[in-house]
Amino acid sequence: MPRFAANLTMMFNEVPFPQRFAVASKAGFRGVEFLFPYELAPQEVAHLLADNGLENALFNLPPGDWSAGERGIASLPGREAEFRASVGRALEYAQAMGTQRLHAMAGLLPAGADRAQHRAVYIENLRYAAQEFAKHGRMLLIEPINVRDIPGYFLNTQAEAHAVCQEVGEPNIKVQMDFYHAQIVEGDLATKLKQYFDGIGHIQIASVPERHEPNDGEVNYPYLFRLLDELGYDGWVGCEYRPRGKTEDGLAWFRNAKS
């Protein structure tokens, strides 16, 4: 059975962020992920992980002005210096926390923008990040995201993401395959998983269409979990979902998966 990492941005919101580490550990998780750690100092997050016997599976590079609606800057012309600075800041946290995988959000494509120009910036920024991460033994991830949740997001399909990785041409860049986004955009999850397996560096899950616990909706997660085992996937599966109610009340799927 896959190793599951609780997403502390979405799960265990009954308590403040620093307290979620202990609650997740008590619930049986050995791994956690989150969108951003930057409101706390690197060593503070590292202590929260160590004190609770947790491994950090993933976090995102600084995304620009999140509160103003920005969703990453990797593909944005004119923001190259800011992106490079974000690589350094993320590495500082990764080294303190022992995080091996970091995700660079692509950003939004404005209406009428030159997609080719944005793609060229994206490729160069990702190449720079991958090379910097390689110096420290880290993996860079990119993620296709559906435009229902994030209208205008630059990267949407598995094929696009894997083509970008090939063009970047660095061995430590892979795709973060979120089954929730992939099902909404294109479906055919099992076939896509097998097709692109060698280029996948992280998996995330949630029910579709509601993005709740993965025990309801249109995706057959027990089948996909078995398939991940058959394919030999040994990474983390991030539980990036919004609990229907209290997080702990919705963890029967997790206990059943482990049994």
NUTI-734317 format. One record per residue: residue in one letter; x, z, y of N, C-alpha, C, CB in turn. Coordinates in steps of 0.001 Angstrom, whole numbers, padded with zeros to 6 digits, always signed. Glycine has a CB too. Layout:
N
aXZYXZYXZYXZY ...
//
This chain:
259
m+000847+000000-001200+000000+000000+000000+000878+000000+001243-000956+001228+000009 p+000498-000747+002266+001314-000803+003495+001486+000566+004145+000682-001761+004498 r+002498+000663+004984+002726+001871+005784+001964+001714+007097+004265+002112+006044 f+001118+002677+007417+000268+002579+008598+000829+003435+009739-001172+003011+008261 a+000863+002845+010942+001304+003537+012146+000115+003695+013087+002467+002768+012841 a-000174+004906+013480-001274+005153+014407-000902+004669+015802-001638+006650+014435 n-001808+003950+016430-001574+003519+017808-002054+004628+018743-002307+002161+018116 l-001118+005328+019360-001464+006512+020156-002029+006176+021524-000256+007380+020326 t-002019+004909+021899-002713+004518+023131-004211+004474+022894-002212+003147+023636 m-004615+004039+021708-006034+003874+021407-006609+005016+020578-006248+002579+020685 m-005804+005601+019703-006286+006640+018801-005948+008036+019322-005695+006444+017410 f-006711+009013+018850-006499+010424+019182-006594+010682+020679-005147+010883+018672 n-007479+009947+021340-007664+010128+022776-008408+011414+023122-008405+008950+023344 e-008747+012187+022111-009378+013489+022360-008412+014468+023011-009907+014079+021058 v-007122+014167+022936-006107+015054+023516-005172+014222+024393-005302+015805+022396 p-004434+014835+025315-003486+014088+026156-002405+013428+025313-002841+015017+027195 f-001803+012394+025864-000844+011588+025121+000250+012401+024427-000212+010607+026042 p+000914+013355+025104+001990+014083+024411+001510+014860+023184+002654+015039+025373 q+000240+015266+023166-000287+016032+022039-000701+015141+020868-001471+016861+022490 r-000796+013842+021100-001265+012940+020042-000256+012806+018915-001569+011570+020616 f+001015+013025+019205+002042+012925+018167+001784+013960+017068+003454+013121+018777 a+001549+015194+017464+001309+016252+016490+000015+016017+015720+001265+017607+017184 v-001020+015571+016414-002308+015348+015754-002196+014206+014755-003411+015047+016791 a-001491+013140+015139-001315+012013+014222-000523+012437+012987-000607+010848+014933 s+000516+013224+013190+001312+013701+012061+000469+014564+011129+002529+014491+012557 k-000314+015455+011693-001177+016324+010890-002183+015510+010096-001905+017328+011783 a-002626+014368+010655-003602+013511+009971-002972+012708+008836-004251+012562+010967 g-001644+012739+008734-000980+012067+007632-000179+010833+007988-001967+011700+006651 f-000129+010483+009263+000663+009322+009678+002139+009700+009761+000167+008777+011040 r+002996+008791+009312+004435+008972+009425+005028+008050+010490+005104+008719+008078 g+004221+007106+010968+004638+006200+012024+003610+006148+013131+004878+004811+011470 v+004071+005858+014352+003180+005687+015490+003681+004514+016328+003098+006992+016344 e+002777+003927+017057+003108+002931+018058+002278+003237+019293+002849+001479+017537 f+002620+002616+020409+001861+002797+021649+002216+001643+022564+002168+004185+022332 l+001363+001432+023565+001635+000327+024477+002885+000594+025298+000443+000090+025397 f+002901+001722+025990+003998+001991+026931+004371+003469+026892+003603+001574+028373 p+005657+003787+026876+006099+005185+026907+006586+005637+028272+007190+005393+025905 y+006457+004792+029292+007265+004948+030500+006833+006073+031434+007250+003685+031249 e+005692+006703+031170+005308+007840+032004+006071+009100+031617+003809+008089+031900 l+006723+009061+030452+007560+010172+030006+009013+009720+029973+007110+010687+028609 a+009929+010664+030043+011346+010344+029949+011687+009943+028513+012213+011547+030404 p+012693+009087+028324+013040+008648+026974+013292+009801+026003+014256+007774+027028 q+014052+010790+026431+014354+011903+025528+013127+012746+025222+015433+012779+026125 e+012195+012800+026150+010961+013554+025909+010160+012905+024783+010107+013636+027199 v+010053+011572+024816+009343+010883+023744+010104+011024+022430+009144+009396+024092 a+011415+010941+022512+012227+011089+021305+012013+012455+020657+013710+010892+021635 h+011905+013491+021462+011669+014832+020918+010279+014938+020302+011839+015893+022014 l+009291+014323+020912+007937+014346+020344+007909+013683+018974+006945+013647+021285 l+008652+012606+018830+008736+011926+017539+009450+012812+016514+009470+010572+017686 a+010624+013304+016887+011425+014087+015944+010728+015381+015546+012785+014402+016547 d+010123+016059+016509+009477+017345+016223+008303+017200+015268+009004+017990+017511 n+007740+015991+015191+006560+015777+014342+006836+014867+013154+005439+015193+015163 g+008124+014596+012893+008487+013811+011722+007959+012393+011749+007998+014484+010502 l+007969+011777+012943+007386+010454+013124+008443+009421+013475+006322+010492+014202 e+008177+008187+013081+008985+007044+013481+008177+006185+014443+009440+006217+012246 n+008824+005721+015498+008145+004807+016418+008281+003381+015910+008721+004931+017852 a+007152+002781+015568+007150+001438+015006+007297+000364+016070+005886+001209+014227 l+006792+000640+017280+006698-000434+018272+006268+000115+019619+005717-001515+017808 f+006766-000506+020694+006154-000360+022015+006441-001629+022806+006695+000912+022765 n+005817-001756+023967+005922-002959+024787+006929-002789+025916+004563-003321+025358 l+007544-003895+026304+008335-003906+027524+007417-003641+028715+009085-005258+027690 p+007950-003164+029839+007127-003014+031041+006385-004318+031343+007999-002600+032251 p+005068-004239+031634+004233-005443+031711+003975-005971+033109+002942-005173+031076 g+004703-005491+034105+004311-005792+035481+003353-004728+035973+003668-007195+035586 d+002475-005092+036871+001524-004132+037445+000258-004101+036593+001180-004498+038922 w+000266-003248+035597-000859-003166+034645-002158-002802+035348-000561-002133+033547 s-002103-001842+036260-003321-001386+036937-003935-002476+037799-003022-000169+037793 a-003123-003448+038224-003624-004561+039024-004065-005744+038152-002553-005015+040009 g-003987-005582+036837-004461-006629+035938-003382-007483+035318-005382-007497+036657 e-002116-007221+035629-001051-008010+034996-000928-007617+033529+000307-007805+035731 r-000622-008615+032713-000518-008395+031270+000781-009010+030744-001745-008998+030532 g+001877-008601+031342+003178-009118+030983+003703-010077+032031+003118-009797+029645 i+005019-010266+032007+005654-011124+033017+006610-012142+032404+006403-010273+034024 a+006682-012197+031083+007712-013020+030432+007573-014504+030734+007665-012814+028940 s+006361-014984+031024+006168-016417+031280+005946-016730+032753+004996-016928+030478 l+006175-015762+033629+005828-015944+035037+007018-016425+035860+005295-014643+035616 p+006962-017641+036401+008039-018132+037273+008204-017214+038484+007748-019584+037736 g+009442-016994+038875+009735-016148+040021+009892-014681+039689+008673-016299+041024 r+009634-014306+038433+009722-012897+038036+010880-012668+037055+008394-012438+037402 e+011806-013619+037007+012873-013541+036012+013746-012291+036171+013738-014778+036100 a+014094-011953+037394+014936-010775+037612+014203-009503+037182+015353-010675+039095 e+012921-009443+037483+012123-008286+037074+012050-008199+035556+010706-008365+037672 f+011901-009354+034904+011848-009351+033449+013160-008838+032872+011542-010755+032916 r+014278-009301+033392+015573-008854+032873+015744-007343+033063+016722-009612+033572 a+015283-006846+034187+015345-005398+034405+014470-004664+033386+014902-005048+035843 s+013329-005259+033036+012433-004629+032063+013066-004569+030681+011107-005385+031993 v+013898-005556+030358+014608-005550+029082+015539-004338+029011+015409-006865+028893 g+016276-004093+030087+017173-002957+030122+016444-001632+030032+017989-002996+031364 r+015314-001547+030727+014568-000290+030700+014002-000024+029308+013434-000317+031736 a+013471-001066+028674+012928-000903+027330+014012-000512+026337+012245-002184+026876 l+015186-001084+026477+016282-000743+025579+016691+000720+025717+017477-001643+025847 e+016633+001227+026932+016962+002640+027142+016039+003525+026311+016856+003009+028641 y+014745+003206+026307+013783+003976+025519+013984+003739+024029+012349+003614+025920 a+014208+002491+023645+014370+002165+022227+015556+002900+021620+014543+000658+022044 q+016643+002971+022368+017830+003649+021853+017599+005153+021726+019029+003377+022761 a+016901+005725+022669+016612+007159+022595+015679+007482+021440+016002+007644+023903 m+014708+006614+021191+013662+006888+020203+013966+006296+018833+012344+006354+020695 g+015007+005469+018722+015295+004824+017455+014346+003690+017111+015265+005830+016375 t+013703+003114+018111+012732+002043+017894+013448+000730+017606+011808+001891+019115 q+013019+000051+016559+013677-001184+016144+012976-002438+016654+013759-001232+014647 r+011681-002346+016986+010906-003529+017368+010247-003317+018720+009844-003853+016304 l+010396-004305+019616+009820-004228+020952+009090-005528+021249+010913-003949+022020 h+007953-005408+021901+007095-006554+022174+007131-006911+023660+005653-006264+021727 a+007373-008178+023940+007343-008683+025317+006040-009436+025536+008571-009607+025611 m+005170-008896+026386+003907-009570+026681+004151-010799+027544+002930-008611+027382 a+003445-011885+027228+003703-013174+027876+003196-013226+029301+003072-014284+027085 g+002032-012627+029547+001425-012713+030873+000292-013712+030927+002463-013077+031893 l-000328-013818+032088-001494-014672+032304-001091-015998+032924-002516-013969+033193 l-001771-017044+032488-001559-018371+033065-002616-018597+034139-001622-019491+031966 p-002248-018625+035416-003248-018818+036471-003935-020178+036357-002595-018680+037847 a-005165-020253+036810-005896-021519+036800-005124-022562+037595-007322-021341+037378 g-004966-023734+037001-004275-024824+037673-002769-024769+037623-004686-024864+039061 a-002215-023740+036944-000759-023607+036881-000158-024656+035953-000367-022200+036410 d+001104-024937+036150+001846-025887+035322+002277-025172+034050+003084-026470+036087 r+001583-025437+032964+001876-024731+031718+003307-024995+031236+000878-025145+030637 a+003764-026213+031419+005117-026547+030972+006156-025703+031703+005401-028040+031191 q+005939-025481+033007+006874-024653+033763+006854-023217+033244+006533-024684+035266 h+005655-022697+032998+005549-021337+032476+006212-021227+031108+004080-020910+032386 r+006041-022244+030285+006641-022204+028948+008165-022226+029032+006143-023386+028100 a+008709-023017+029943+010159-023073+030100+010715-021712+030524+010543-024148+031128 v+010023-021057+031450+010437-019712+031873+010331-018737+030704+009573-019219+033063 y+009256-018847+029965+009016-017986+028802+010153-018108+027794+007676-018342+028132 i+010512-019330+027462+011574-019561+026482+012889-018942+026954+011756-021072+026230 e+013256-019176+028201+014529-018656+028702+014525-017131+028777+014831-019241+030079 n+013410-016560+029213+013327-015104+029266+013420-014496+027870+012027-014671+029942 l+012721-015093+026909+012760-014571+025549+014147-014713+024944+011735-015284+024678 r+014818-015809+025235+016175-015988+024711+017096-014893+025259+016725-017396+025080 y+016972-014624+026550+017781-013562+027146+017473-012223+026474+017525-013473+028670 a+016189-011894+026329+015806-010609+025737+016296-010503+024304+014288-010425+025786 a+016126-011561+023529+016558-011531+022130+018059-011311+022031+016168-012832+021416 q+018805-011958+022881+020264-011797+022853+020674-010383+023249+020931-012813+023786 e+020003-009817+024246+020304-008439+024640+019915-007459+023535+019572-008081+025946 f+018769-007676+022922+018330-006794+021842+019277-006882+020651+016901-007146+021408 a+019773-008074+020371+020670-008264+019229+021933-007421+019371+021042-009743+019085 k+022378-007215+020593+023569-006395+020820+023362-004957+020354+023945-006410+022299 h+022101-004558+020272+021771-003181+019895+020995-003128+018583+020961-002510+021003 g+020966-004241+017845+020305-004269+016546+018804-004170+016604+020816-003180+015714 r+018202-004645+017701+016743-004582+017867+016103-005948+017676+016386-004031+019249 m+014816-005923+017297+014031-007145+017125+013079-007322+018303+013242-007108+015793 l+012963-008559+018785+012014-008921+019832+010778-009524+019184+012647-009913+020850 l+009609-009102+019644+008349-009617+019126+007538-010266+020233+007543-008500+018466 i+006790-011311+019862+005784-011894+020746+004472-011923+019986+006194-013332+021229 e+003365-011853+020728+002060-011711+020075+001029-012670+020661+001560-010274+020201 p+000423-013499+019833-000730-014289+020296-001935-013365+020485-001068-015435+019281 i-002610-013484+021621-003745-012620+021965-004941-013490+022319-003391-011665+023145 n-006122-013049+021881-007316-013851+022140-007730-013765+023610-008470-013393+021239 v-008316-014859+024102-008687-014917+025516-010058-014324+025791-008654-016342+025996 r-010717-013827+024769-011943-013061+025007-011588-011677+025535-012789-012947+023711 d-010568-011070+024949-010121-009757+025414-009272-009861+026668-009340-009051+024324 i-008380-010853+026705-007514-011037+027879-007633-012493+028325-006009-010662+027558 p-008625-012805+029165-008796-014189+029644-007525-014691+030331-009995-014281+030620 g-007127-015909+029983-005976-016510+030616-004646-016155+029989-005953-016132+032018 y-004654-015377+028904-003377-014992+028309-002632-016236+027838-003592-014010+027132 f-001325-016241+028047-000536-017462+027858-000419-017887+026395+000843-017266+028430 l-000318-016939+025483-000022-017243+024080-001215-016846+023217+001268-016507+023606 n-001769-017790+022441-003028-017527+021750-003033-017754+020247-004063-018354+022338 t-002221-018663+019720-002319-019010+018300-001020-018713+017558-002681-020484+018141 q-001181-018556+016253-000006-018335+015413+000956-019514+015502-000424-018105+013956 a+000426-020727+015460+001286-021915+015507+002102-021947+016792+000445-023194+015386 e+001457-021644+017934+002174-021626+019211+003298-020599+019186+001210-021324+020367 a+002989-019416+018692+003966-018332+018708+005171-018659+017837+003322-017033+018240 h+004936-019196+016656+006056-019507+015772+006872-020687+016308+005546-019816+014356 a+006211-021611+016994+006943-022713+017624+007838-022179+018737+005965-023774+018183 v+007356-021218+019498+008162-020607+020552+009388-019934+019943+007328-019584+021359 c+009189-019188+018867+010320-018517+018226+011368-019522+017767+009840-017682+017037 q+010910-020630+017204+011855-021654+016757+012644-022227+017935+011113-022779+016021 e+011950-022431+019061+012644-022993+020219+013616-021989+020835+011635-023447+021269 v+013248-020739+020858+014174-019719+021363+015440-019729+020512+013513-018301+021352 g+015266-019845+019208+016407-020075+018337+017279-018879+018033+017230-021094+018919 e+016767-017678+018276+017535-016473+017970+016981-015829+016704+017496-015471+019157 p+017834-015313+015827+017344-014798+014545+016526-013523+014638+018488-014557+013648 n+016581-012822+015761+015897-011536+015877+014621-011612+016708+016826-010520+016482 i+014029-012795+016846+012717-012902+017479+011696-013294+016415+012734-013939+018649 k+010609-012530+016344+009555-012790+015368+008186-012588+016022+009713-011867+014130 v+007160-012872+015233+005790-012817+015738+005113-011535+015273+004986-014049+015274 q+004404-010928+016171+003558-009774+015898+002167-010334+015578+003526-008753+017129 m+001774-010279+014309+000491-010844+013892-000567-009753+013884+000603-011503+012495 d-001425-009785+014868-002554-008862+014952-003752-009559+014316-002855-008437+016446 f-004206-009030+013176-005304-009673+012457-006573-009741+013304-005587-008928+011157 y-006753-008760+014174-007932-008770+015054-007904-009990+015968-007998-007474+015898 h-006814-010192+016678-006714-011350+017571-006749-012663+016782-005423-011271+018404 a-006032-012696+015670-005949-013931+014895-007304-014340+014338-004953-013773+013761 q-008101-013372+013908-009427-013700+013380-010317-014282+014470-010087-012456+012770 i-010259-013719+015665-011094-014206+016762-010682-015616+017177-011006-013254+017964 v-009383-015869+017234-008897-017158+017724-009026-018250+016677-007454-017041+018162 e-008658-017940+015416-008549-019029+014445-008987-018699+013034-007168-019487+014399 g-009084-017434+012653-009486-017091+011298-008459-017525+010267-010819-017715+010983 d-008937-017706+009010-008064-018172+007922-006857-017247+007778-007594-019630+008182 l-007102-015940+007810-006020-014964+007934-005065-014970+006755-006592-013593+008095 a-005590-014998+005541-004713-014937+004378-003793-016145+004315-005533-014840+003099 t-004344-017320+004586-003534-018536+004550-002472-018519+005640-004421-019773+004701 k-002872-018088+006846-001903-018017+007948-000813-016984+007650-002617-017666+009271 l-001206-015874+007061-000224-014847+006717+000812-015398+005738-000923-013615+006115 k+000349-016093+004720+001280-016668+003748+002121-017788+004368+000510-017202+002534 q+001479-018600+005214+002187-019728+005828+003342-019275+006710+001223-020564+006647 y+003106-018226+007475+004081-017813+008477+004813-016519+008116+003397-017646+009800 f+004688-016074+006892+005145-014736+006529+006591-014458+006929+004994-014538+005053 d+007485-015405+006689+008902-015170+006965+009189-014949+008449+009718-016334+006464 g+008286-015414+009321+008494-015268+010753+007710-014134+011375+008143-016528+011434 i+007086-013292+010539+006268-012178+011036+007084-010898+011017+004979-012011+010189 g+007108-010198+012155+007889-008975+012266+007073-007707+012369+008765-009065+013432 h+005764-007834+012556+004907-006652+012683+003464-007092+012476+005089-005953+014080 i+002649-006200+011909+001234-006458+011656+000416-005404+012393+000917-006447+010122 q-000735-005818+012935-001687-004871+013511-003090-005170+012989-001658-004931+015061 i-003947-004148+012998-005274-004274+012411-006334-003627+013293-005298-003650+011021 a-007556-004117+013156-008765-003534+013732-009937-004331+013182-008738-003554+015315 s-011109-003733+013199-012288-004473+012745-012621-005580+013743-013500-003521+012564 v-013299-006594+013242-013766-007700+014071-015276-007816+013865-013025-009050+013711 p-016071-007883+014940-015660-008120+016326-015494-006875+017201-016643-009004+016961 e-015821-005678+016702-015909-004524+017602-014569-003859+017928-016813-003509+017002 r-013534-004125+017165-012223-003498+017303-012270-001990+017032-011672-003754+018697 h-013001-001648+015980-013059-000257+015536-012212-000102+014267-014537+000187+015278 e-012487+000959+013506-011775+001212+012258-011873+000000+011332-012335+002466+011561 p-010828-000251+010540-010798-001450+009694-011564-001290+008384-009373-001817+009389 n-012728-000671+008445-013536-000497+007240-014925-001084+007413-013640+000976+006880 d-015061-001968+008395-016355-002593+008667-016065-003940+009323-017273-001678+009589 g-017118-004737+009524-016931-006004+010212-016638-007139+009255-015822-005888+011213 e-016147-008247+009812-016059-009488+009063-014731-009711+008345-016304-010615+009974 v-013764-008824+008508-012462-008993+007864-012380-008072+006645-011301-008691+008865 n-011961-008634+005508-011815-007879+004260-010417-007271+004213-012068-008791+003013 y-010277-006085+004796-008948-005493+004890-008371-005042+003551-008992-004331+005817 p-009149-004488+002631-008537-004165+001327-007859-005371+000688-009593-003618+000373 y-008461-006536+000807-007843-007751+000268-006527-008054+000991-008811-008952+000393 l-006533-007963+002317-005317-008254+003082-004222-007235+002808-005626-008288+004572 f-004588-005971+002604-003584-004960+002281-002929-005280+000933-004221-003548+002253 r-003742-005691-000044-003172-006072-001338-002260-007287-001193-004290-006368-002353 l-002671-008222-000348-001862-009419-000141-000530-009068+000518-002626-010437+000715 l-000544-008161+001469+000709-007726+002087+001659-007140+001041+000431-006690+003191 d+001106-006359+000114+001925-005812-000960+002485-006920-001851+001110-004828-001796 e+001639-007876-002183+002066-008978-003053+003175-009797-002396+000871-009887-003395 l+003102-009960-001088+004097-010733-000364+005387-009948-000119+003524-011194+000952 g+005340-008659-000382+006530-007832-000199+006738-007367+001222+007727-008577-000640 y+005661-007250+002003+005800-006780+003383+006187-005306+003376+004481-006999+004184 d+007294-004976+004020+007774-003596+004033+007802-002992+005429+009150-003530+003433 g+007187-003662+006391+007142-003135+007752+005939-002240+007968+007122-004268+008754 w+005745-001861+009223+004601-001035+009590+003371-001902+009843+004924-000191+010834 v+002208-001319+009611+000934-001917+009996+000352-001033+011095-000056-002048+008760 g+000330-001550+012302-000148-000774+013437-001655-000730+013504+000397-001335+014715 c-002201+000469+013634-003656+000657+013694-004093+000619+015157-004084+002009+013018 e-004200-000584+015692-004511-000759+017103-006013-000966+017265-003722-001951+017701 y-006756+000117+017041-008216+000031+017134-008773+001175+017966-008848+000041+015734 r-010010+000976+018424-010721+002009+019193-011666+002732+018256-011502+001393+020405 p-011424+003996+017961-012308+004727+017055-013752+004737+017549-011814+006154+016882 r-014687+004682+016582-016110+004706+016944-016496+006040+017577-016983+004443+015706 g-015859+007086+017125-016129+008432+017637-014826+009208+017676-017189+009174+016763 k-014841+010433+017214-013619+011225+017128-012686+010572+016119-013928+012700+016729 t-011435+010414+016493-010495+009673+015653-010451+010216+014235-009106+009715+016259 e-010318+011522+014074-010169+012107+012748-011400+011892+011880-009881+013582+012864 d-012570+011761+012503-013794+011541+011733-013852+010137+011135-015010+011775+012613 g-013028+009234+011645-013057+007861+011168-011879+007481+010299-013122+006943+012316 l-011175+008464+009735-009964+008170+008973-010180+008112+007465-008926+009196+009278 a-011410+008023+007025-011649+007902+005575-010973+006655+005022-013165+007860+005271 w-010989+005569+005785-010336+004328+005314-008849+004560+005062-010524+003186+006346 f-008221+005360+005929-006791+005641+005825-006495+006499+004596-006288+006344+007097 r-007299+007521+004388-007096+008378+003221-007334+007592+001934-008030+009604+003280 n-008343+006743+001930-008640+005939+000744-007517+004937+000460-009976+005199+000925 a-006949+004367+001544-005889+003380+001365-004649+004018+000782-005555+002706+002686 k-004398+005268+001118-003203+005954+000625-003362+006461-000805-002864+007110+001535 s-004620+006644-001246-004865+007236-002573-004700+006237-003696-006255+007824-002635 
//
